[in-house]
Amino acid sequence: MNNNLKLHTNIQELNDLKRFNIKELNQLFKTGRCPKLESLNGSAKGIVIKPAWFERLNLWRGKVFNILATGELTGLNRLGIGKIETQRYQFNAHIGKSLFSDQDVLIINHDLSVNPNWVRRYHDEIVQIDPHIYLATSHYRIGKKLKIVSYFAFDFSKK
């Protein structure tokens, strides 16, 4: 069995991704497929995979996606402390080429005037790795460079 197939067949839920190292996450991301916009609608439970210390804080809880009548995909991040959860930091999304490869990905754009400047610097790229599970990289713009800050994932079958 090839390694790409092994990676995919061992993923049953979000927590399965926690055992992957950065190299394996990179490989898994490269083998993921570009999601269809219409598959991204509603609330999705999310976890930060790497860095592990950020995941343990459990501040980021996922995303809420909305497909508008115009076909535009927009959304909000789910954030929380303890049992309290809120939706903040708007984004829009589109299909495009990754900034890091020739791969088509879903690009999350946080560079919206309603967001604080520090949020507007994030650039996320998402692929689908399972019928319900999506894997993403999050990068932070410093000057003209993008620095990877995390891997995260979300699942529409969980709320």
VENMO-V468663 format. One record per pair of residues at least 24 apart in sequence whose ideal C-beta (glycine too) atoms are under 7 Angstrom apart, sorted by sequence separation. I is the first residue (numbers start at 1). GAP is how many residues later the second one is. If there is no record, write none. Layout:
# VENMO-V468663
i;gap
I;GAP
I;GAP
This chain:
# VENMO-V468663
i;gap
3;24
25;24
41;24
61;24
90;24
99;24
132;24
25;25
40;25
41;25
90;25
132;25
41;26
89;26
4;27
98;27
22;28
38;29
37;30
89;30
18;31
17;32
46;32
14;33
40;33
37;36
99;47
37;58
34;61
34;70
30;71
34;71
35;71
34;72
30;73
35;91
63;91
35;92
60;92
62;92
34;93
35;93
33;94
32;95
33;95
32;96
54;96
32;97
29;98
35;99
51;99
50;100
28;101
50;101
48;102
49;102
32;103
49;103
48;104
49;104
47;105
29;106
46;106
47;106
28;107
46;107
29;108
46;108
45;109
44;110
45;110
44;111
44;112
45;113
42;114
45;114
43;116
11;118
11;119
14;119
8;121
11;122
25;126
17;136
14;139
14;141
